[in-house]
Amino acid sequence: MGVGVWSMHFVGMMAFHLETAMQYNTLLTVVSMLASIVASLIAFRVTTIIDAGIRQIASASLFMGSGILAMHYIGMQAIRAPIQISYDYFYFGLSILIAYAASFIALYLFRQQRTITDLNVGLKILYAAVMALAISGTHYMGMQAASFRVDKIHTNQMLNEMVQSESFLLVGVAIVTFVMLAVSSGAIFFDRNVLERMAYTDALTTLPNRHQLAKYFERSFPGKDSGFMLFIDLDRFKTINDTLGHDAGDLFIKEVALRLKAAISGDQTVFRLGGDEFLIASSKGRLQEAAQLADEIIAVIKKPYSVLGNEIYMTSSIGISLAPDHGMTRTALLKAADMAMYRAKEAGKNQYQFFDEETDRLLVRKLELERDLRKALINEELVIYYQPKWDAESNCVSGMEALMRWHHPQLGTIMPIEFIPIAEETGLIVAMTRWMIREVCKQNAEWQLHNLVHVCVSVNMSVRVFESGELTEMVVEALKAFAIKPGDLELEITESIAMYDLKDTIQQLRKLKELGVRVSMDDFGTGYSSLGSLDELPIDALKIDQNFIRQSGLPSKQAIISTIITIANLLNLEVIAEGVETEEQIGFLKSRGCRVMQGYYYGKPMDAKAVEAWLLHAANSVKEEVTVEVASA
């Protein structure tokens, strides 16, 4: 830019003729060029700042205008005697005004050009013309302001040197112009062929990347009549990085990319979105073609890989969106395919799923719940319900299980089966569990204070709480805060929690057992724990899953229930049956030696006030039964 401004000035000066030859001071001529270059550098550096505003552009135009003016008037000062120059102050001031005003407008338009991605050629020419106006306007207004006087004595001598002076200047301008064009051409070539390729191509696989996907949709994907998108995610890719290292993972990704490129045809294009995610887009084709390609991709990816001497097997989950059924824009189709891919993973992986409205509705609801769940604890929307455990032998309440509910201000009551998985995914379950343990201890302390009931209350645990390493600390803090005996609190774990990290689980549970806190295993018989490690777990009770109880009329289920009770007795563990709803179930369980039961037959989950009313009713019912028995005797 600076060299271009300088060249324009001296080409203009070469076109300007006086009655005598003009010679230039070499040093001042070079200084004028440097002034132009430095000013241009500063001006464009300022305007390339991402968040540059009017103030930054104004300061940049100050440098740019000053550079143009300095270049012009230093260049004029470089003219050697016998030519003497004087200036008209009006035109001199007008040249300064033109330089600054036109520089500001040009740089402002330049800044706008950088923020508009699809700028047309006409506007670019307009921006260039405004900058040219700033340069040439300053030059010719400066020339208008200048008055030249020639010393006649030296005229003849200067005429002899005229050819030499103009030739020198012409060669200098030509060389500078050539260098400027060469540098500009090189920069354009580098930008178009190197930088653009780097920006729109994935470095590892050389596939088009997410940025190229946006350009693809602008140019090659009308999406009005047909077209589809396949969102491909590799199942368990993280395992390769964790076990074989990232170098092996990179080699594996490159091999997958080669297979995907070999599988496509026609107008189909494969992109790498990042990590283990790929995408195939086609501007032609409907449901049948998309399903056929998805089947081929699944089969291709399932073939074994050989990476650094290791044989690897991989599967993929694919989500498919169709145009125009699921949208016509990149954003809409990508979102739909992404949702369908997650549905394929939830359905068992190694398959493809098409997007449908029900999937969209469920995922939107999930996102809404995730957003609102972050505020639920602060807004006191979470409440605790309690379900009693009943001792069928002594005919009295023997404990309570605390169950969390969410009273959403717009959606109503939301059950744990829906929001607990979201809390576990987001990590919110740790804070929620801390709050729940405190509230349970607080409520139990109040019941004991008023002599309503003195039983152990159990709280369900999540594997995320064990991973946090904060379980022991939060239990100790709650027990101390409300002066509750450790034996009045029970933590319920599942088989999956126990087996997730058996060694760490045992260590944390032993610390809790040393405090005196009870531990029970919930839903026993439905998980994947090994009976060989059951005796290693420091637990106090087994809870028989309600699915077994509901089908306790079947001989096979009766055999399983009897086996669980026998194992518990041999390990000196208490047995609790969940989901008890009928007298027949109670009779069967009592005959097998199970005395503690929990279910709707005895009481449904209730809030604290309802529990208090239930306790009074249960106490009166027991008294009436005792009175009847005494009267009968």
C-alpha positions in Angstrom: 0.0 0.0 0.0 2.7 2.4 1.0 4.8 1.7 -2.1 1.7 2.1 -4.2 1.0 5.6 -2.8 4.7 6.6 -3.3 4.7 5.3 -6.9 1.5 7.2 -7.7 3.1 10.4 -6.5 6.3 10.2 -8.5 4.5 8.9 -11.6 2.4 12.1 -11.3 5.5 14.1 -10.9 7.1 12.6 -14.0 3.9 13.7 -15.9 4.4 17.2 -14.6 6.6 19.5 -16.8 8.2 22.8 -16.1 10.5 24.9 -18.3 13.5 23.1 -16.8 14.4 19.6 -15.6 13.7 18.5 -12.1 16.2 16.6 -10.0 15.4 14.9 -6.7 17.3 14.5 -3.5 17.8 10.7 -3.2 17.7 10.6 0.6 14.5 12.6 0.9 12.9 10.5 -1.9 13.5 7.3 0.1 12.3 9.0 3.3 9.0 9.9 1.6 8.6 6.3 0.6 9.3 5.1 4.1 6.8 7.6 5.5 4.1 6.1 3.3 5.0 2.5 4.1 5.1 3.1 7.9 1.8 5.0 7.9 0.1 2.3 5.9 1.4 -0.4 8.2 0.1 1.3 11.3 -3.3 2.2 9.7 -4.0 -1.3 8.5 -2.8 -2.9 11.7 -5.3 -0.9 13.6 -8.2 -1.6 11.3 -7.5 -5.4 11.4 -8.3 -5.5 15.2 -11.4 -7.6 15.5 -13.4 -5.3 17.7 -12.1 -2.0 16.1 -14.6 0.8 16.4 -15.0 4.4 15.1 -12.3 5.7 17.5 -9.7 3.1 16.3 -10.6 3.8 12.6 -10.3 7.6 13.3 -6.8 7.1 14.7 -5.9 4.8 11.8 -7.1 7.4 9.3 -4.9 10.0 11.2 -1.9 7.9 10.5 -2.9 7.1 6.9 -3.6 10.7 6.1 -0.4 11.9 7.7 1.5 9.3 5.8 0.0 10.5 2.5 0.7 14.1 3.3 4.2 13.4 4.6 5.0 11.3 1.5 3.7 14.1 -0.8 5.3 17.1 0.8 8.6 15.4 1.6 8.7 14.2 -2.0 8.1 17.8 -3.1 10.8 19.0 -0.8 13.1 16.5 -2.5 13.1 18.6 -5.7 16.5 20.2 -5.9 17.5 23.7 -6.7 17.2 25.8 -8.9 13.4 25.0 -8.6 11.9 26.8 -5.6 8.4 26.0 -4.3 5.9 28.1 -2.4 2.4 27.1 -1.3 -1.1 28.7 -1.3 -2.4 28.2 2.2 -6.0 27.7 1.1 -5.2 24.8 -1.3 -2.6 23.5 1.2 -5.2 23.2 3.9 -7.7 21.7 1.5 -5.2 19.0 0.6 -4.8 18.2 4.3 -8.6 18.0 4.7 -8.9 15.7 1.6 -6.2 13.4 2.9 -7.7 12.9 6.3 -11.4 12.7 5.2 -10.8 10.4 2.3 -8.5 8.2 4.5 -11.2 7.8 7.1 -13.9 6.9 4.6 -11.6 4.4 2.8 -10.5 2.7 6.0 -14.1 2.6 7.3 -15.2 0.9 4.1 -12.1 -1.4 4.3 -13.2 -2.4 7.8 -16.7 -3.1 6.6 -15.3 -5.2 3.8 -13.5 -7.5 6.3 -16.7 -8.1 8.3 -18.9 -9.0 5.2 -18.1 -12.4 3.9 -20.1 -12.3 0.6 -19.0 -8.8 -0.6 -19.6 -8.3 -4.3 -16.9 -7.1 -6.7 -18.6 -3.8 -7.3 -18.4 -2.7 -3.7 -14.7 -3.8 -3.5 -14.0 -1.5 -6.5 -15.9 1.3 -4.8 -13.7 0.9 -1.7 -10.5 0.9 -3.8 -11.7 4.0 -5.7 -12.3 6.0 -2.4 -8.7 5.1 -1.3 -7.4 6.2 -4.7 -9.3 9.4 -4.3 -7.6 10.1 -1.0 -4.2 9.6 -2.5 -4.6 11.3 -5.9 -6.8 14.0 -4.4 -4.1 14.9 -1.9 -1.5 14.9 -4.6 -3.2 17.1 -7.1 -4.6 19.4 -4.5 -1.0 19.7 -3.2 0.2 20.4 -6.7 -2.6 23.1 -7.1 -1.3 24.7 -3.9 2.3 24.7 -5.1 3.9 27.6 -7.1 7.2 26.8 -8.8 9.9 29.4 -9.5 13.0 28.6 -11.6 16.4 30.3 -11.4 17.1 31.2 -15.1 20.9 31.1 -14.5 20.9 27.4 -14.0 18.4 26.5 -16.7 20.8 25.5 -19.4 22.9 23.3 -17.1 19.7 21.6 -15.8 18.5 20.8 -19.3 21.6 18.8 -19.9 20.9 16.7 -16.8 17.2 16.2 -17.6 17.4 12.9 -19.3 19.6 11.4 -16.7 17.3 12.5 -13.8 14.0 11.4 -15.4 15.6 8.0 -16.4 16.7 7.4 -12.8 13.3 8.2 -11.4 11.5 6.2 -14.0 13.7 3.1 -13.3 13.2 3.6 -9.6 9.4 3.8 -9.9 9.3 0.8 -12.3 11.4 -1.4 -9.9 9.2 -0.4 -6.9 6.0 -1.0 -8.9 7.3 -4.4 -10.0 8.2 -5.4 -6.4 4.8 -4.2 -5.2 3.0 -6.3 -7.9 5.2 -9.3 -7.2 4.6 -9.2 -3.5 0.9 -8.7 -4.0 0.7 -11.5 -6.4 2.6 -13.8 -4.0 0.3 -12.8 -1.1 -2.8 -13.5 -3.2 -1.4 -16.9 -4.4 -0.5 -17.8 -0.8 -3.9 -16.8 0.5 -5.8 -18.6 -2.2 -3.8 -21.8 -2.4 -2.3 -22.3 1.0 -4.2 -20.4 3.7 -7.6 -21.2 2.1 -6.7 -24.9 1.9 -5.6 -24.8 5.5 -8.7 -23.1 6.6 -11.2 -25.3 4.8 -9.4 -28.7 5.0 -8.9 -31.0 8.0 -5.2 -31.3 8.6 -5.2 -34.9 9.7 -7.4 -36.5 7.0 -7.3 -33.8 4.2 -11.1 -34.1 4.2 -13.2 -30.9 3.9 -13.9 -29.5 7.4 -16.8 -27.8 9.1 -15.9 -24.4 7.5 -16.0 -26.0 4.0 -19.4 -27.5 4.9 -20.8 -24.0 5.2 -19.4 -23.1 1.7 -20.7 -26.4 0.3 -24.3 -25.5 1.4 -24.0 -22.0 -0.1 -22.8 -23.3 -3.5 -23.8 -26.9 -4.0 -26.8 -27.8 -1.8 -30.1 -26.2 -2.9 -32.0 -28.7 -0.7 -35.4 -27.8 -2.3 -36.3 -31.1 -3.9 -34.0 -33.7 -2.4 -30.8 -34.3 -0.5 -29.7 -35.9 2.7 -27.1 -35.7 5.4 -25.5 -38.6 7.4 -24.0 -37.7 10.7 -21.5 -40.4 11.6 -20.1 -41.0 15.1 -17.6 -43.8 16.0 -18.6 -45.9 19.0 -16.1 -46.1 21.8 -13.3 -44.3 19.9 -12.1 -42.8 23.2 -11.0 -46.3 24.2 -8.4 -46.4 21.4 -6.8 -43.1 22.5 -6.9 -44.3 26.2 -5.4 -47.7 25.5 -3.2 -47.3 22.5 -2.3 -43.6 22.6 -3.2 -40.6 20.5 -0.8 -41.5 17.7 -2.7 -44.8 17.1 -6.0 -42.8 17.3 -4.8 -40.4 14.6 -3.8 -43.3 12.3 -7.1 -45.0 12.9 -9.1 -41.8 12.0 -7.1 -41.5 8.8 -8.0 -45.1 7.9 -11.7 -44.4 8.6 -11.5 -41.3 6.4 -10.0 -43.3 3.5 -12.8 -45.9 3.8 -15.5 -43.2 3.9 -14.1 -41.5 0.8 -14.0 -44.9 -1.0 -17.7 -45.5 -0.1 -19.2 -42.3 -1.5 -20.0 -41.6 -5.2 -21.5 -39.0 -7.4 -22.3 -35.7 -5.8 -21.8 -37.1 -2.3 -19.1 -35.4 -0.1 -17.6 -36.5 3.1 -16.5 -34.0 5.8 -14.7 -34.4 9.1 -16.4 -32.3 11.8 -13.8 -33.0 14.4 -12.7 -35.8 16.8 -14.5 -39.0 15.8 -17.4 -37.3 14.0 -17.8 -37.3 10.2 -20.6 -36.2 7.9 -21.7 -37.1 4.4 -23.8 -34.7 2.5 -25.6 -35.2 -0.8 -27.7 -32.7 -2.8 -29.5 -35.6 -4.5 -31.3 -38.6 -3.2 -34.1 -39.5 -0.9 -34.8 -41.9 2.0 -33.9 -45.1 0.1 -30.6 -43.8 -1.1 -29.7 -42.5 2.3 -30.5 -45.8 4.0 -28.5 -47.7 1.4 -25.5 -45.6 1.9 -25.8 -45.8 5.7 -25.9 -49.6 5.5 -22.7 -49.5 3.4 -21.0 -47.2 5.8 -21.8 -49.3 8.8 -20.5 -52.4 7.0 -17.3 -50.6 5.9 -16.5 -49.3 9.4 -17.1 -52.7 11.0 -14.3 -54.3 9.0 -11.1 -54.9 11.2 -8.3 -52.4 11.3 -4.6 -52.9 11.7 -3.0 -50.0 13.6 0.6 -50.2 14.9 0.4 -54.0 15.0 -3.0 -53.9 16.8 -6.2 -55.4 15.4 -9.1 -53.0 16.1 -12.8 -53.5 15.6 -15.1 -50.5 15.5 -18.8 -49.7 15.0 -20.6 -46.5 14.2 -23.9 -44.8 15.0 -25.4 -42.8 12.2 -28.1 -40.1 12.2 -29.9 -39.2 9.0 -31.8 -36.1 8.0 -33.6 -35.5 4.7 -34.1 -32.3 2.7 -36.5 -30.6 2.5 -38.5 -32.8 5.0 -36.3 -31.9 8.0 -35.1 -28.5 6.8 -33.3 -26.9 3.9 -30.5 -25.1 5.7 -27.2 -26.4 6.9 -28.1 -25.6 10.5 -31.5 -27.4 10.5 -30.3 -30.5 8.7 -27.1 -30.8 10.9 -29.2 -30.4 14.0 -31.7 -33.0 12.9 -29.0 -35.5 11.9 -27.2 -35.0 15.2 -30.3 -35.7 17.1 -31.0 -38.8 15.1 -27.4 -40.0 15.7 -27.9 -39.7 19.5 -31.1 -41.7 19.1 -29.1 -44.4 17.3 -26.6 -44.5 20.2 -29.4 -44.8 22.8 -30.9 -47.6 20.8 -27.8 -49.7 21.1 -25.2 -48.3 18.7 -23.9 -49.9 15.5 -27.0 -48.7 13.5 -28.6 -45.7 11.9 -31.7 -43.8 12.7 -33.8 -41.3 10.7 -34.8 -38.0 12.4 -38.4 -37.8 13.4 -40.5 -35.2 15.2 -40.8 -37.3 18.4 -37.0 -37.5 18.7 -37.0 -33.7 18.3 -39.6 -33.2 20.9 -37.9 -35.4 23.5 -34.5 -33.9 22.9 -35.9 -30.4 23.1 -37.6 -31.3 26.4 -34.3 -32.8 27.6 -32.5 -29.5 26.8 -35.2 -27.5 28.5 -35.0 -29.7 31.6 -31.2 -29.5 31.7 -31.4 -25.7 31.5 -34.0 -25.4 34.2 -32.5 -28.0 36.5 -29.5 -25.8 37.0 -31.8 -23.3 38.7 -34.1 -25.8 40.4 -32.0 -26.1 43.6 -31.6 -22.3 43.9 -35.3 -21.7 43.3 -36.3 -24.4 45.9 -38.1 -26.4 43.3 -36.7 -29.8 44.5 -38.7 -31.6 47.3 -38.2 -34.8 49.2 -40.8 -37.5 49.5 -40.6 -40.4 51.9 -41.8 -44.0 51.5 -42.1 -46.1 54.6 -40.5 -49.5 55.2 -42.7 -51.9 57.2 -41.7 -54.7 59.5 -44.3 -57.3 58.9 -43.4 -59.4 61.9 -43.5 -56.6 64.6 -46.1 -54.7 62.6 -44.4 -51.3 62.8 -42.5 -48.9 60.6 -38.8 -49.8 60.4 -37.4 -47.1 58.1 -38.0 -44.6 55.4 -36.6 -44.2 51.9 -36.1 -40.6 50.7 -37.1 -39.9 47.1 -36.5 -36.7 45.2 -39.2 -34.9 43.2 -39.0 -31.8 41.0 -41.9 -29.4 41.1 -41.3 -27.5 37.8 -43.1 -24.2 37.8 -44.4 -24.7 34.2 -44.2 -28.5 33.6 -45.5 -29.7 37.0 -44.1 -32.6 38.9 -41.2 -34.3 37.1 -40.2 -37.8 38.2 -36.7 -38.9 39.0 -36.5 -41.3 36.1 -36.5 -38.3 33.8 -34.4 -35.7 35.5 -31.9 -37.9 37.5 -30.1 -39.1 34.3 -29.7 -35.4 33.2 -28.3 -34.5 36.6 -25.8 -37.3 36.3 -24.7 -36.3 32.8 -24.2 -32.6 33.8 -22.6 -33.4 37.2 -25.4 -31.5 39.1 -26.2 -34.7 40.9 -23.3 -34.1 43.4 -24.7 -30.8 44.6 -28.3 -32.3 44.6 -27.1 -35.2 46.7 -25.4 -33.0 49.2 -28.6 -30.9 49.6 -30.7 -34.1 49.9 -28.5 -35.6 52.7 -28.7 -32.4 54.7 -32.5 -32.1 54.2 -33.0 -35.8 55.2 -30.9 -35.4 58.3 -32.8 -32.2 59.2 -36.2 -33.8 58.8 -35.2 -36.9 60.7 -34.0 -34.7 63.6 -37.3 -32.9 63.7 -39.3 -36.2 63.8 -37.2 -37.5 66.6 -37.5 -34.2 68.5 -41.3 -34.4 68.4 -41.2 -38.2 69.1 -43.0 -39.0 65.9 -40.7 -41.7 64.7 -37.1 -42.8 65.3 -36.0 -44.8 62.3 -33.2 -45.0 59.7 -33.8 -43.0 56.5 -32.1 -44.1 53.3 -30.8 -41.9 50.5 -30.1 -43.1 46.9 -26.6 -42.6 45.6 -25.1 -42.0 42.2 -21.8 -43.1 40.7 -21.0 -39.5 40.1 -21.0 -38.8 43.8 -18.5 -41.6 44.4 -16.4 -40.2 41.5 -16.4 -36.7 43.1 -14.7 -38.1 46.3 -16.9 -35.8 48.4 -19.3 -38.4 49.8 -17.7 -38.9 53.2 -17.3 -35.2 53.7 -20.9 -34.4 52.9 -22.2 -37.1 55.2 -20.1 -36.1 58.1 -21.0 -32.4 57.6 -24.8 -33.3 57.6 -24.6 -35.6 60.6 -22.8 -32.9 62.7 -25.1 -30.1 61.5 -28.2 -31.8 62.8 -26.8 -34.0 65.6 -28.1 -37.2 63.9 -26.6 -40.5 64.9 -24.8 -42.2 62.0 -27.0 -45.3 62.3 -30.1 -43.1 61.5 -28.8 -42.5 57.9 -28.5 -45.2 55.2 -27.0 -44.9 51.8 -28.4 -47.0 49.0 -26.1 -48.0 46.2 -26.8 -50.1 43.1 -24.8 -53.0 41.7 -23.5 -50.8 38.8 -22.1 -48.3 41.3 -20.4 -51.1 43.3 -18.8 -52.6 40.2 -17.8 -49.2 38.5 -14.6 -49.0 40.5 -14.8 -51.8 43.0 -11.6 -50.9 44.9 -12.5 -47.2 45.3 -16.1 -48.0 46.2 -15.1 -50.4 48.9 -12.6 -47.8 50.4 -15.3 -45.1 50.5 -17.9 -47.4 52.0 -15.6 -48.6 54.7 -15.0 -45.0 55.8 -18.7 -44.6 56.1 -19.2 -47.9 57.9 -16.5 -46.8 60.4 -18.6 -43.8 61.1 -21.6 -46.0 61.8 -23.6 -45.1 58.6 -25.7 -48.0 57.1 -25.3 -49.1 53.5 -27.7 -51.2 51.4 -27.6 -52.5 47.9 -30.6 -51.4 45.9 -32.3 -53.4 43.0 -30.3 -56.5 43.8 -30.4 -59.1 41.0 -30.9 -56.7 38.1 -27.4 -55.4 37.7 -24.1 -57.1 36.7 -22.3 -57.6 40.0 -20.4 -60.7 40.7 -21.5 -62.9 43.6 -17.8 -63.4 44.2 -17.3 -59.8 45.3 -20.6 -59.5 47.2 -19.0 -60.5 50.5 -16.3 -57.9 50.0 -18.7 -55.0 50.0 -19.3 -53.4 53.5 -23.1 -53.4 53.2 -25.9 -54.1 55.8 -28.8 -55.0 53.6 -30.0 -56.3 50.2 -33.1 -54.8 48.5 -35.0 -57.3 46.3 -36.0 -55.4 43.1 -39.7 -54.8 42.6 -39.7 -56.5 39.2 -39.2 -59.8 41.0 -41.9 -59.1 43.6 -44.5 -58.1 41.0 -44.0 -61.5 39.3 -43.6 -63.5 42.5 -46.5 -65.7 41.4 -44.2 -67.3 38.9 -42.2 -70.3 40.1 -39.0 -69.1 38.4 -39.3 -65.7 40.2 -40.1 -67.4 43.5 -36.9 -69.4 43.1 -34.8 -66.3 42.5 -36.4 -64.4 45.5 -35.7 -67.4 47.7 -32.1 -67.6 46.6 -31.5 -63.9 47.3 -33.0 -64.3 50.8 -30.9 -67.3 51.5 -27.7 -65.5 50.3 -28.5 -62.5 52.5 -29.1 -64.7 55.6 -25.8 -66.6 55.0 -24.0 -63.2 54.8 -25.8 -61.9 57.8 -27.5 -59.2 55.8 -31.0 -57.7 56.2 -33.4 -58.3 53.3 -35.9 -55.7 52.1 -38.5 -56.4 49.5 -39.5 -53.5 47.2 -42.8 -53.0 45.3 -45.0 -54.9 47.7 -48.7 -54.3 46.7 -50.8 -57.4 47.6 -51.4 -59.6 50.6 -50.4 -62.6 48.5 -46.9 -61.1 48.0 -46.7 -60.4 51.7 -47.6 -64.0 52.6 -45.1 -65.4 50.2 -42.3 -63.2 51.4 -43.0 -63.9 55.1 -42.9 -67.6 54.3 -39.5 -67.3 52.8 -38.1 -65.3 55.8 -38.4 -61.7 54.6 -39.9 -59.5 57.1 -39.1 -55.9 56.0 -41.2 -54.7 53.0 -41.7 -51.5 51.1 -44.5 -50.7 48.6 -47.9 -49.1 47.9 -49.6 -51.7 50.1 -48.1 -50.0 53.2 -47.7 -46.5 51.9 -46.9 -44.5 48.7 -44.1 -41.8 48.6 -45.3 -38.8 50.6 -44.0 -35.4 51.6 -43.0 -34.7 55.2 -46.4 -33.5 56.3 -48.2 -36.4 54.8 -45.7 -38.8 56.5 -46.6 -37.3 59.8 -50.3 -37.9 59.2 -49.6 -41.5 58.0 -47.5 -42.2 61.1 -50.4 -41.2 63.4 -52.9 -43.2 61.3 -50.5 -46.3 61.4 -50.0 -46.0 65.1 -53.8 -45.9 65.7 -54.4 -48.9 63.4 -51.8 -50.9 65.3 -53.5 -50.0 68.6 -56.9 -51.1 67.2 -55.4 -54.4 66.1 -53.9 -55.0 69.5 -57.2 -54.2 71.2 -59.1 -56.6 69.0 -56.6 -59.3 69.7 -56.8 -58.8 73.4 -60.6 -58.8 73.3 -60.6 -62.0 71.3 -58.3 -63.6 73.8 
